[in-house]
């Protein structure tokens, strides 16, 4: 291979590593709250239901960050803004551990959501615009595997250090991702597609969105369904279903969460690879169909062994579908606003789905049947996603620098 070819592969590899780690550590910081909200509630003297509002607030404010930081990335480049959002979400995660009241905790989590909202779109666009076309499928799966990897790491921290750290110490550990900035600064180059696009005339994001209005609406609805699919199978599952309803002890709960996050990572990479062969929509639809076969066993079993197997398969399917999202959204995106579009429609979908935790608690009702609420949301959005994939657009292997796409 020529020297230039080696340099291009090194550039692509570093971009993928940066995007993967920034999303992994972002998810790690988010899921710390999932494991601590009951103790946070006790500290501030509020109900568990009230603390679930902190999850809602974090998810809801991500759309603000996606737009603000996305526009900055379209103007100044993917690399510097990615560094900025990593620093900010690490700062606000650590600040959560210093919260002195319930109101201050909610405020800090809202700010964390803004910073978190900027990461996904920028990191995925940096990677997708840098790598060779033939890498897109498996890199998409790898990038999305960063989310369950972050969940996996948060689970390890919870399982082995929570008794020593307490909930505040867990959030302090969440400042560690800031160290990733040193690697991004030293080892990552700006996206070649961005460098090409920025040489053209300035464009209005509003004008581009107006031109692609139907696509934007479709993408927002799709991402709302995707976020209900993900958060609807993760946010209340460990603490309210496995721990509270089924009554699993701490070590068993930890092991099941580790098992299903391993399944999630495998699923993302598997269906990402598959999408390079059969197309993005077919791969997503296939993963959703698989989830329907296991949703009942996942949400109504009581045996730890059955729960572990069902949860593994469920997250293999859920995050398998998600493994196609980074490449699918970036390929669908208008090139001129790729720093903004994927992250913004993703986080607007997240805003719609931010009611998931309180909604599932409500659906569980006074009988506290969290299994029913989990099955209803997960199964319902799986069907919706299948329908959306049947009628939605496909842009597999489109040029990332083509400003006339779609």
KOLVO-138552 format. One record per residue (C-alpha): x, y, z; residue in one letter. Coordinates in steps of 0.2 Angstrom, whole numbers, plus 5000, padded with zeros to 4 digits. Example, Ala and Ser with C-alpha at 12.3 -4.5 7.8 and 13.67 -1.06 7.14 Angstrom:
REM KOLVO-138552
{X 5062	Y 4978	Z 5039	r A}
{X 5068	Y 4995	Z 5036	r S}
REM end
This chain:
REM KOLVO-138552
{X 5000	Y 5000	Z 5000	r X}
{X 5006	Y 5017	Z 4996	r X}
{X 5011	Y 5030	Z 5009	r X}
{X 4996	Y 5040	Z 5005	r X}
{X 4985	Y 5025	Z 5007	r X}
{X 4992	Y 5021	Z 5024	r X}
{X 4989	Y 5039	Z 5030	r X}
{X 4971	Y 5038	Z 5024	r X}
{X 4968	Y 5022	Z 5033	r X}
{X 4976	Y 5029	Z 5049	r X}
{X 4965	Y 5044	Z 5047	r X}
{X 4950	Y 5034	Z 5045	r X}
{X 4954	Y 5022	Z 5060	r X}
{X 4957	Y 5037	Z 5072	r X}
{X 4941	Y 5045	Z 5067	r X}
{X 4932	Y 5029	Z 5071	r X}
{X 4941	Y 5027	Z 5087	r X}
{X 4936	Y 5045	Z 5092	r X}
{X 4918	Y 5043	Z 5087	r X}
{X 4916	Y 5026	Z 5096	r X}
{X 4924	Y 5032	Z 5112	r X}
{X 4915	Y 5048	Z 5113	r X}
{X 4899	Y 5040	Z 5111	r X}
{X 4904	Y 5025	Z 5123	r X}
{X 4909	Y 5038	Z 5137	r X}
{X 4894	Y 5049	Z 5134	r X}
{X 4882	Y 5033	Z 5136	r X}
{X 4893	Y 5028	Z 5151	r X}
{X 4889	Y 5045	Z 5159	r X}
{X 4870	Y 5044	Z 5155	r X}
{X 4868	Y 5027	Z 5162	r X}
{X 4876	Y 5031	Z 5179	r X}
{X 4859	Y 5040	Z 5183	r X}
{X 4849	Y 5024	Z 5178	r X}
{X 4858	Y 5014	Z 5192	r X}
{X 4857	Y 5028	Z 5205	r X}
{X 4840	Y 5036	Z 5204	r X}
{X 4833	Y 5027	Z 5219	r X}
{X 4846	Y 5033	Z 5230	r X}
{X 4846	Y 5051	Z 5223	r X}
{X 4828	Y 5051	Z 5226	r X}
{X 4831	Y 5047	Z 5245	r X}
{X 4845	Y 5060	Z 5246	r X}
{X 4833	Y 5074	Z 5240	r X}
{X 4817	Y 5067	Z 5249	r X}
{X 4807	Y 5065	Z 5233	r X}
{X 4799	Y 5050	Z 5225	r X}
{X 4807	Y 5038	Z 5212	r X}
{X 4794	Y 5044	Z 5199	r X}
{X 4800	Y 5062	Z 5202	r X}
{X 4818	Y 5057	Z 5199	r X}
{X 4813	Y 5048	Z 5182	r X}
{X 4809	Y 5066	Z 5177	r X}
{X 4828	Y 5069	Z 5177	r X}
{X 4830	Y 5056	Z 5164	r X}
{X 4816	Y 5064	Z 5154	r X}
{X 4824	Y 5081	Z 5156	r X}
{X 4841	Y 5075	Z 5150	r X}
{X 4833	Y 5067	Z 5135	r X}
{X 4822	Y 5082	Z 5131	r X}
{X 4836	Y 5094	Z 5131	r X}
{X 4847	Y 5084	Z 5119	r X}
{X 4838	Y 5092	Z 5104	r X}
{X 4844	Y 5109	Z 5109	r X}
{X 4862	Y 5103	Z 5110	r X}
{X 4861	Y 5094	Z 5093	r X}
{X 4855	Y 5110	Z 5084	r X}
{X 4867	Y 5122	Z 5093	r X}
{X 4883	Y 5111	Z 5091	r X}
{X 4878	Y 5104	Z 5075	r X}
{X 4877	Y 5121	Z 5067	r X}
{X 4894	Y 5125	Z 5075	r X}
{X 4901	Y 5109	Z 5067	r X}
{X 4894	Y 5113	Z 5050	r X}
{X 4903	Y 5130	Z 5052	r X}
{X 4919	Y 5127	Z 5061	r X}
{X 4922	Y 5108	Z 5058	r X}
{X 4918	Y 5091	Z 5066	r X}
{X 4934	Y 5089	Z 5076	r X}
{X 4934	Y 5105	Z 5087	r X}
{X 4916	Y 5104	Z 5091	r X}
{X 4917	Y 5086	Z 5096	r X}
{X 4931	Y 5091	Z 5108	r X}
{X 4920	Y 5104	Z 5115	r X}
{X 4905	Y 5093	Z 5118	r X}
{X 4916	Y 5079	Z 5126	r X}
{X 4923	Y 5092	Z 5138	r X}
{X 4905	Y 5099	Z 5142	r X}
{X 4896	Y 5083	Z 5145	r X}
{X 4911	Y 5077	Z 5157	r X}
{X 4910	Y 5093	Z 5166	r X}
{X 4891	Y 5093	Z 5169	r X}
{X 4892	Y 5074	Z 5174	r X}
{X 4904	Y 5078	Z 5188	r X}
{X 4894	Y 5093	Z 5193	r X}
{X 4879	Y 5081	Z 5195	r X}
{X 4888	Y 5074	Z 5210	r X}
{X 4889	Y 5091	Z 5219	r X}
{X 4870	Y 5094	Z 5217	r X}
{X 4864	Y 5102	Z 5234	r X}
{X 4845	Y 5100	Z 5230	r X}
{X 4833	Y 5092	Z 5219	r X}
{X 4831	Y 5108	Z 5208	r X}
{X 4849	Y 5110	Z 5206	r X}
{X 4851	Y 5091	Z 5201	r X}
{X 4837	Y 5094	Z 5188	r X}
{X 4846	Y 5109	Z 5181	r X}
{X 4863	Y 5101	Z 5180	r X}
{X 4855	Y 5086	Z 5171	r X}
{X 4847	Y 5097	Z 5159	r X}
{X 4863	Y 5105	Z 5155	r X}
{X 4871	Y 5088	Z 5153	r X}
{X 4858	Y 5084	Z 5141	r X}
{X 4862	Y 5099	Z 5130	r X}
{X 4880	Y 5094	Z 5129	r X}
{X 4876	Y 5075	Z 5127	r X}
{X 4864	Y 5080	Z 5112	r X}
{X 4879	Y 5087	Z 5102	r X}
{X 4890	Y 5072	Z 5102	r X}
{X 4881	Y 5058	Z 5092	r X}
{X 4878	Y 5068	Z 5076	r X}
{X 4895	Y 5076	Z 5076	r X}
{X 4904	Y 5060	Z 5080	r X}
{X 4895	Y 5049	Z 5067	r X}
{X 4897	Y 5062	Z 5053	r X}
{X 4915	Y 5064	Z 5057	r X}
{X 4917	Y 5045	Z 5055	r X}
{X 4906	Y 5042	Z 5040	r X}
{X 4913	Y 5056	Z 5031	r X}
{X 4931	Y 5050	Z 5034	r X}
{X 4930	Y 5031	Z 5031	r X}
{X 4930	Y 5021	Z 5014	r X}
{X 4912	Y 5017	Z 5008	r X}
{X 4915	Y 4999	Z 5010	r X}
{X 4917	Y 5001	Z 5029	r X}
{X 4901	Y 5010	Z 5032	r X}
{X 4890	Y 4996	Z 5037	r X}
{X 4902	Y 4988	Z 5051	r X}
{X 4908	Y 5005	Z 5057	r X}
{X 4890	Y 5010	Z 5059	r X}
{X 4887	Y 4995	Z 5070	r X}
{X 4903	Y 4998	Z 5079	r X}
{X 4898	Y 5016	Z 5083	r X}
{X 4881	Y 5011	Z 5089	r X}
{X 4889	Y 4997	Z 5099	r X}
{X 4897	Y 5011	Z 5109	r X}
{X 4881	Y 5015	Z 5117	r X}
{X 4879	Y 4998	Z 5125	r X}
{X 4897	Y 4998	Z 5129	r X}
{X 4895	Y 5013	Z 5139	r X}
{X 4880	Y 5005	Z 5148	r X}
{X 4891	Y 4990	Z 5151	r X}
{X 4905	Y 5000	Z 5159	r X}
{X 4892	Y 5009	Z 5170	r X}
{X 4886	Y 4992	Z 5175	r X}
{X 4903	Y 4987	Z 5180	r X}
{X 4906	Y 5003	Z 5190	r X}
{X 4889	Y 5000	Z 5198	r X}
{X 4892	Y 4982	Z 5202	r X}
{X 4909	Y 4983	Z 5209	r X}
{X 4911	Y 5001	Z 5216	r X}
{X 4894	Y 5008	Z 5220	r X}
{X 4895	Y 5002	Z 5238	r X}
{X 4912	Y 5012	Z 5240	r X}
{X 4908	Y 5027	Z 5229	r X}
{X 4889	Y 5030	Z 5233	r X}
{X 4879	Y 5040	Z 5220	r X}
{X 4889	Y 5056	Z 5221	r X}
{X 4906	Y 5046	Z 5218	r X}
{X 4898	Y 5038	Z 5203	r X}
{X 4895	Y 5055	Z 5195	r X}
{X 4913	Y 5061	Z 5199	r X}
{X 4920	Y 5046	Z 5190	r X}
{X 4910	Y 5052	Z 5175	r X}
{X 4922	Y 5066	Z 5173	r X}
{X 4935	Y 5054	Z 5166	r X}
{X 4929	Y 5055	Z 5148	r X}
{X 4937	Y 5073	Z 5147	r X}
{X 4953	Y 5064	Z 5144	r X}
{X 4948	Y 5059	Z 5127	r X}
{X 4950	Y 5077	Z 5121	r X}
{X 4969	Y 5074	Z 5121	r X}
{X 4967	Y 5060	Z 5109	r X}
{X 4955	Y 5069	Z 5097	r X}
{X 4967	Y 5084	Z 5097	r X}
{X 4982	Y 5074	Z 5093	r X}
{X 4976	Y 5060	Z 5083	r X}
{X 4961	Y 5065	Z 5073	r X}
{X 4960	Y 5075	Z 5057	r X}
{X 4945	Y 5085	Z 5050	r X}
{X 4933	Y 5076	Z 5039	r X}
{X 4938	Y 5077	Z 5021	r X}
{X 4920	Y 5079	Z 5016	r X}
{X 4918	Y 5094	Z 5027	r X}
{X 4933	Y 5101	Z 5020	r X}
{X 4926	Y 5099	Z 5002	r X}
{X 4909	Y 5105	Z 5007	r X}
{X 4915	Y 5121	Z 5016	r X}
{X 4923	Y 5127	Z 5000	r X}
{X 4906	Y 5130	Z 4992	r X}
{X 4895	Y 5145	Z 4995	r X}
{X 4887	Y 5147	Z 5012	r X}
{X 4870	Y 5138	Z 5014	r X}
{X 4855	Y 5142	Z 5025	r X}
{X 4850	Y 5127	Z 5036	r X}
{X 4832	Y 5133	Z 5036	r X}
{X 4832	Y 5133	Z 5017	r X}
{X 4840	Y 5116	Z 5016	r X}
{X 4827	Y 5109	Z 5029	r X}
{X 4813	Y 5117	Z 5020	r X}
{X 4819	Y 5109	Z 5004	r X}
{X 4820	Y 5092	Z 5012	r X}
{X 4805	Y 5094	Z 5023	r X}
{X 4796	Y 5077	Z 5020	r X}
{X 4813	Y 5069	Z 5023	r X}
{X 4815	Y 5078	Z 5040	r X}
{X 4798	Y 5074	Z 5046	r X}
{X 4800	Y 5055	Z 5041	r X}
{X 4817	Y 5055	Z 5050	r X}
{X 4810	Y 5063	Z 5066	r X}
{X 4796	Y 5050	Z 5067	r X}
{X 4808	Y 5036	Z 5064	r X}
{X 4820	Y 5042	Z 5077	r X}
{X 4806	Y 5044	Z 5090	r X}
{X 4801	Y 5026	Z 5087	r X}
{X 4820	Y 5021	Z 5088	r X}
{X 4822	Y 5030	Z 5105	r X}
{X 4806	Y 5023	Z 5112	r X}
{X 4813	Y 5006	Z 5106	r X}
{X 4830	Y 5009	Z 5115	r X}
{X 4824	Y 5018	Z 5131	r X}
{X 4809	Y 5008	Z 5132	r X}
{X 4819	Y 4992	Z 5134	r X}
{X 4833	Y 4999	Z 5145	r X}
{X 4828	Y 5014	Z 5157	r X}
{X 4817	Y 5005	Z 5169	r X}
{X 4821	Y 4987	Z 5165	r X}
{X 4835	Y 4984	Z 5178	r X}
{X 4829	Y 4993	Z 5193	r X}
{X 4810	Y 4993	Z 5192	r X}
{X 4807	Y 4976	Z 5183	r X}
{X 4822	Y 4965	Z 5187	r X}
{X 4826	Y 4972	Z 5204	r X}
{X 4809	Y 4978	Z 5211	r X}
{X 4796	Y 4967	Z 5202	r X}
{X 4806	Y 4951	Z 5200	r X}
{X 4816	Y 4953	Z 5215	r X}
{X 4833	Y 4949	Z 5209	r X}
{X 4848	Y 4952	Z 5221	r X}
{X 4861	Y 4964	Z 5216	r X}
{X 4874	Y 4952	Z 5209	r X}
{X 4861	Y 4943	Z 5198	r X}
{X 4855	Y 4959	Z 5192	r X}
{X 4872	Y 4965	Z 5188	r X}
{X 4876	Y 4949	Z 5178	r X}
{X 4860	Y 4950	Z 5168	r X}
{X 4863	Y 4968	Z 5163	r X}
{X 4881	Y 4964	Z 5158	r X}
{X 4875	Y 4949	Z 5147	r X}
{X 4862	Y 4959	Z 5138	r X}
{X 4874	Y 4973	Z 5135	r X}
{X 4886	Y 4961	Z 5127	r X}
{X 4871	Y 4955	Z 5116	r X}
{X 4868	Y 4973	Z 5111	r X}
{X 4886	Y 4976	Z 5106	r X}
{X 4885	Y 4960	Z 5095	r X}
{X 4869	Y 4965	Z 5088	r X}
{X 4874	Y 4982	Z 5083	r X}
{X 4890	Y 4975	Z 5073	r X}
{X 4880	Y 4960	Z 5066	r X}
{X 4866	Y 4970	Z 5058	r X}
{X 4878	Y 4985	Z 5053	r X}
{X 4888	Y 4972	Z 5043	r X}
{X 4872	Y 4964	Z 5036	r X}
{X 4865	Y 4981	Z 5031	r X}
{X 4880	Y 4983	Z 5019	r X}
{X 4874	Y 4968	Z 5010	r X}
{X 4855	Y 4969	Z 5010	r X}
{X 4852	Y 4987	Z 5013	r X}
{X 4849	Y 4998	Z 5028	r X}
{X 4830	Y 4997	Z 5029	r X}
{X 4829	Y 4978	Z 5027	r X}
{X 4842	Y 4975	Z 5041	r X}
{X 4833	Y 4987	Z 5053	r X}
{X 4816	Y 4978	Z 5049	r X}
{X 4824	Y 4961	Z 5051	r X}
{X 4830	Y 4966	Z 5069	r X}
{X 4813	Y 4972	Z 5074	r X}
{X 4805	Y 4956	Z 5068	r X}
{X 4817	Y 4946	Z 5079	r X}
{X 4813	Y 4957	Z 5094	r X}
{X 4794	Y 4953	Z 5093	r X}
{X 4799	Y 4934	Z 5095	r X}
{X 4807	Y 4937	Z 5112	r X}
{X 4798	Y 4952	Z 5119	r X}
{X 4786	Y 4942	Z 5130	r X}
{X 4799	Y 4931	Z 5137	r X}
{X 4810	Y 4946	Z 5140	r X}
{X 4796	Y 4955	Z 5150	r X}
{X 4787	Y 4941	Z 5159	r X}
{X 4799	Y 4928	Z 5164	r X}
{X 4805	Y 4927	Z 5182	r X}
{X 4819	Y 4914	Z 5180	r X}
{X 4836	Y 4922	Z 5180	r X}
{X 4842	Y 4910	Z 5167	r X}
{X 4827	Y 4913	Z 5155	r X}
{X 4828	Y 4932	Z 5159	r X}
{X 4847	Y 4932	Z 5154	r X}
{X 4844	Y 4923	Z 5138	r X}
{X 4829	Y 4933	Z 5133	r X}
{X 4837	Y 4950	Z 5138	r X}
{X 4852	Y 4945	Z 5128	r X}
{X 4842	Y 4942	Z 5112	r X}
{X 4831	Y 4957	Z 5115	r X}
{X 4845	Y 4969	Z 5116	r X}
{X 4854	Y 4960	Z 5101	r X}
{X 4838	Y 4964	Z 5091	r X}
{X 4835	Y 4982	Z 5098	r X}
{X 4853	Y 4988	Z 5096	r X}
{X 4855	Y 4977	Z 5080	r X}
{X 4842	Y 4989	Z 5073	r X}
{X 4851	Y 5004	Z 5080	r X}
{X 4867	Y 4998	Z 5073	r X}
{X 4861	Y 5003	Z 5056	r X}
{X 4856	Y 5021	Z 5062	r X}
{X 4872	Y 5030	Z 5061	r X}
{X 4875	Y 5026	Z 5043	r X}
{X 4857	Y 5026	Z 5038	r X}
{X 4854	Y 5044	Z 5045	r X}
{X 4871	Y 5051	Z 5038	r X}
{X 4867	Y 5044	Z 5021	r X}
{X 4850	Y 5051	Z 5021	r X}
{X 4856	Y 5068	Z 5027	r X}
{X 4858	Y 5083	Z 5015	r X}
{X 4877	Y 5085	Z 5014	r X}
{X 4878	Y 5103	Z 5017	r X}
{X 4870	Y 5101	Z 5035	r X}
{X 4877	Y 5084	Z 5040	r X}
{X 4884	Y 5091	Z 5056	r X}
{X 4867	Y 5096	Z 5061	r X}
{X 4854	Y 5085	Z 5052	r X}
{X 4857	Y 5067	Z 5059	r X}
{X 4860	Y 5073	Z 5077	r X}
{X 4845	Y 5085	Z 5077	r X}
{X 4832	Y 5073	Z 5070	r X}
{X 4839	Y 5060	Z 5081	r X}
{X 4837	Y 5071	Z 5097	r X}
{X 4820	Y 5078	Z 5091	r X}
{X 4815	Y 5060	Z 5091	r X}
{X 4823	Y 5058	Z 5108	r X}
{X 4813	Y 5073	Z 5114	r X}
{X 4797	Y 5065	Z 5109	r X}
{X 4802	Y 5049	Z 5117	r X}
{X 4809	Y 5058	Z 5133	r X}
{X 4792	Y 5054	Z 5141	r X}
{X 4796	Y 5035	Z 5141	r X}
{X 4801	Y 5032	Z 5159	r X}
{X 4786	Y 5041	Z 5167	r X}
{X 4775	Y 5034	Z 5153	r X}
{X 4780	Y 5016	Z 5157	r X}
{X 4779	Y 5019	Z 5176	r X}
{X 4761	Y 5025	Z 5172	r X}
{X 4757	Y 5010	Z 5161	r X}
{X 4763	Y 4999	Z 5175	r X}
{X 4749	Y 5006	Z 5185	r X}
{X 4745	Y 5003	Z 5204	r X}
{X 4749	Y 4985	Z 5202	r X}
{X 4766	Y 4989	Z 5197	r X}
{X 4766	Y 4977	Z 5182	r X}
{X 4782	Y 4984	Z 5174	r X}
{X 4783	Y 4969	Z 5162	r X}
{X 4766	Y 4974	Z 5154	r X}
{X 4773	Y 4992	Z 5151	r X}
{X 4789	Y 4986	Z 5144	r X}
{X 4781	Y 4974	Z 5132	r X}
{X 4768	Y 4986	Z 5126	r X}
{X 4781	Y 5000	Z 5122	r X}
{X 4794	Y 4988	Z 5115	r X}
{X 4782	Y 4978	Z 5104	r X}
{X 4772	Y 4993	Z 5098	r X}
{X 4787	Y 5003	Z 5092	r X}
{X 4795	Y 4987	Z 5084	r X}
{X 4779	Y 4986	Z 5073	r X}
{X 4780	Y 5005	Z 5069	r X}
{X 4798	Y 5004	Z 5064	r X}
{X 4794	Y 4989	Z 5052	r X}
{X 4781	Y 4999	Z 5044	r X}
{X 4792	Y 5014	Z 5042	r X}
{X 4806	Y 5004	Z 5035	r X}
{X 4794	Y 4997	Z 5022	r X}
{X 4789	Y 5014	Z 5015	r X}
{X 4805	Y 5024	Z 5019	r X}
{X 4819	Y 5029	Z 5008	r X}
{X 4836	Y 5021	Z 5005	r X}
{X 4852	Y 5029	Z 5001	r X}
{X 4865	Y 5015	Z 5003	r X}
{X 4883	Y 5020	Z 4998	r X}
{X 4878	Y 5038	Z 4993	r X}
{X 4892	Y 5050	Z 4991	r X}
{X 4895	Y 5060	Z 5008	r X}
{X 4901	Y 5075	Z 4998	r X}
{X 4887	Y 5075	Z 4986	r X}
{X 4877	Y 5091	Z 4990	r X}
{X 4863	Y 5086	Z 4978	r X}
{X 4858	Y 5070	Z 4987	r X}
{X 4840	Y 5065	Z 4989	r X}
REM end
